[in-house]
Every structure is written in structure tokens, then in C-alpha cells.
């Protein structure tokens, strides 16, 4: 996946400005469109979102997928022969591993490379979705009738204000859905991808 840029006005202060938050959503839409051109059945891609000064005195949103290599997602699952460890599990494992002293030093260098500033962490991934039936509990999707399941591509990112940006495209649908929340929705605590991204963003905010 290539690195994308989106130019925004240069702003100061710790909290994200509205233009920055809007630019994050815009670049995520572009990221999903790029993933769509690659087609379906692709591995997840974890990336950082950065706001850094340019020679013209502006700031630019950059999508950088170099935080990890693709091999992370190819770990065989010992409990499910022939399948890999689910991406949410690997995402939380990464967040844990990045707290070690050596990994923390590497993370600090990566986050501030060329003087840039991290404004979020995101993930492109594919999943199955289905309507929540009455009495739904986390994990029930695995038992949903086949006719109710839909394959989706999601580009989700948590920004450094702990807001959630999400682009969702159902397979064989031309237009993705775009959602943005200023704070993590209450139901996000049941979504391990979101909580994993939240852990990574909190690490980034401490560097």
C-alpha cells in the first residue's frame, strides 16, 4: 500500500483541530478506495496517521504502513488448524509487545521520524457482518445464518483525541459508508479491533 498525503492548514495545540479530524476521515476514504482497487481477500494493513510540517509551512496527513510487516498476520492458529490467529488478537499482542524497553525506543523513533506528529492509528481489514438479533452477545456472529452474513472491508482509525473514524464497504457494493465519532462509542468496548487501536494510540500519545 502506498503512502497518501492530504494537505490541511497548519495549527498549534495538543488537541486536534476540526480541519485535522476532517482530513483524517478524508484520507481514510482514499485509503479504502486504494484497498478496493487491490481487490478482496487481502491481509490486514496496520498504519499510522501523521501530521507534519511541509516546506510550504502547511501540515500534511500521511498514512504510513511501515509500523509492522505483513508476516504479523500470517501466524498459524494452534486452536484452528489451517487458519491464522485472528487480527484482533494479534493487534492486542502488538500493543503489549510495544511496551518493552527496546520496542518502546523503536516506536518513539518511528513516531517522530522526520519531525512528524502522530494523530492516529488505523487498520484496514476484512470481516463478516450480520444484523444483531434480539439477545445478541459478543461472538454470536459466528453462529448467524449464512444468508444473513455479509463480507465487509473496514478502514478503522482511532485518533489522538480518542475519536473513531470508520469507512465500511460491503462486498459488491459500489459506495462505502463513512462514520465518525468524536468519542469512542459505548459499544466499542466489545469490538477488539477498536480497543486494540485505542491501546496503540494511547501508547503513541505517551511518546
C-alpha positions in Angstrom: 0.0 0.0 0.0 1.3 3.4 -0.9 1.7 6.4 1.4 -1.0 9.1 1.0 -0.9 12.8 1.8 -3.7 15.2 2.5 -2.9 18.9 3.0 -4.5 20.8 5.8 -3.9 24.2 7.5 -1.1 24.4 10.0 -2.5 24.5 13.5 -1.0 24.5 17.0 -2.1 22.9 20.3 -2.4 19.4 21.6 -6.0 18.7 20.6 -6.8 18.1 17.0 -8.4 20.9 15.1 -11.7 20.3 13.2 -9.8 20.5 9.9 -7.4 17.9 11.0 -10.1 15.5 12.1 -11.9 16.0 8.8 -8.7 15.5 6.9 -8.2 12.2 8.7 -11.6 10.9 7.6 -10.9 12.1 4.1 -7.6 10.3 3.8 -9.2 7.1 5.2 -11.8 7.3 2.4 -8.9 7.5 0.0 -7.1 4.6 1.7 -10.2 2.4 1.4 -10.5 3.3 -2.3 -6.9 2.2 -2.7 -7.6 -1.1 -0.9 -10.7 -1.6 -3.1 -8.5 -1.3 -6.2 -6.4 -4.2 -4.9 -9.5 -6.4 -4.6 -10.8 -8.6 -1.9 -9.2 -11.4 0.2 -6.3 -9.2 1.3 -4.3 -9.3 4.5 -4.9 -6.5 7.1 -2.7 -3.4 7.0 -1.9 -1.5 10.1 -0.8 2.1 9.7 0.0 5.3 11.5 -1.6 8.7 10.7 0.8 11.7 10.9 0.5 15.5 10.8 3.8 17.0 9.9 5.0 20.4 8.6 5.9 20.8 4.9 8.4 23.2 3.3 5.4 25.4 2.4 4.5 25.9 6.1 1.4 23.7 5.9 0.7 20.4 7.7 0.0 17.2 5.8 -1.8 14.0 6.8 0.4 11.0 6.0 -0.6 7.3 6.0 2.4 5.2 6.9 2.0 1.4 6.9 5.6 0.6 7.9 4.9 0.0 11.6 4.9 -3.8 11.1 5.5 -6.2 8.2 2.8 -8.4 6.6 4.2 -11.5 8.3 2.4 -10.5 11.6 -0.9 -11.6 10.1 0.3 -15.0 8.9 0.8 -16.7 12.3 -1.0 -20.1 12.3 -3.6 -20.5 15.0 -2.8 -23.6 17.1 -6.5 -23.9 18.1 -7.9 -23.7 14.5 -5.9 -25.9 12.1 -5.5 -24.3 8.7 -6.3 -20.8 9.9 -4.3 -17.9 11.2 -4.6 -16.1 14.5 -7.4 -13.6 14.3 -6.2 -10.0 13.6 -7.7 -8.6 16.8 -5.7 -11.0 18.9 -2.5 -10.0 17.0 -3.3 -6.3 17.4 -3.6 -6.6 21.2 -0.4 -8.7 21.3 1.4 -6.0 19.3 0.2 -3.3 21.7 1.5 -5.4 24.6 4.9 -6.1 22.9 5.4 -2.4 22.1 5.7 -1.7 25.9 9.0 -3.5 26.2 12.0 -1.1 26.5 13.6 -1.9 23.2 10.3 -1.8 21.3 9.4 1.4 23.0 12.6 3.1 21.8 11.9 1.9 18.3 8.3 3.1 18.5 9.5 6.6 19.6 11.8 6.8 16.7 9.2 5.7 14.2 6.5 8.0 15.6 8.8 11.1 15.3 10.7 10.3 12.1 11.4 13.5 10.1 9.8 15.5 12.9 6.3 14.3 12.2 3.5 14.1 14.8 1.2 11.0 15.2 -2.5 11.9 15.0 -3.9 8.4 14.9 -3.5 4.7 14.3 -5.6 2.7 11.8 -6.3 -0.7 10.4 -7.6 -2.0 7.0 -9.2 -5.4 7.4 -11.9 -7.7 6.1 -14.6 -9.3 8.2 -18.1 -10.8 8.2 -21.1 -8.8 9.4 -24.7 -9.6 10.1 -27.7 -7.8 11.8 -27.7 -8.1 15.6 -30.6 -10.3 16.6 -32.5 -9.8 19.9 -30.4 -11.0 22.8 -27.2 -10.7 20.7 -24.0 -11.4 22.6 -20.4 -10.9 21.5 -19.4 -13.8 19.4 -22.9 -14.7 18.2 -21.9 -13.7 14.6 -20.1 -17.0 14.2 -23.4 -18.8 14.5 -25.5 -16.4 12.4 -27.3 -18.0 9.4 -25.1 -17.9 6.2 -27.8 -15.9 4.3 -27.5 -13.1 6.8 -23.7 -12.7 6.7 -22.1 -10.1 4.5 -18.4 -9.7 3.8 -17.1 -6.2 4.5 -13.9 -4.2 4.3 -13.3 -1.8 7.1 -10.8 1.0 7.5 -10.9 2.0 11.2 -8.8 4.5 12.9 -8.6 6.0 16.4 -7.2 9.5 16.5 -5.2 11.0 19.4 -8.3 12.7 20.7 -9.7 9.2 21.0 -12.2 9.7 18.3 -13.2 6.9 16.0 -13.2 7.1 12.2 -14.7 4.2 10.2 -15.1 3.5 6.5 -17.1 0.4 5.7 -17.7 -1.2 2.3 -19.9 -4.3 1.8 -18.6 -6.6 -0.9 -20.2 -5.9 -4.3 -21.5 -2.5 -3.1 -20.1 0.5 -5.0 -20.2 3.1 -2.3 -18.7 2.8 1.2 -20.3 4.1 4.4 -18.4 6.8 6.3 -18.8 7.2 10.1 -17.0 9.4 12.6 -17.5 9.7 16.4 -15.8 12.4 18.5 -15.6 9.8 21.3 -15.4 6.1 21.2 -19.0 4.7 21.1 -20.1 2.8 24.1 -20.4 -0.4 22.1 -16.8 -0.2 21.0 -15.6 -2.0 24.2 -17.0 -5.2 22.6 -15.0 -4.6 19.4 -11.5 -5.8 19.8 -10.1 -4.0 16.8 -11.3 -0.7 18.2 -9.9 -1.4 21.7 -6.6 -2.6 20.1 -6.3 0.6 18.1 -7.2 2.6 21.3 -4.3 0.9 23.1 -1.9 1.7 20.4 -3.0 5.3 20.2 -2.6 5.7 24.0 1.0 4.4 23.6 1.6 6.9 20.8 0.3 9.8 23.0 2.9 8.9 25.6 5.8 9.2 23.3 
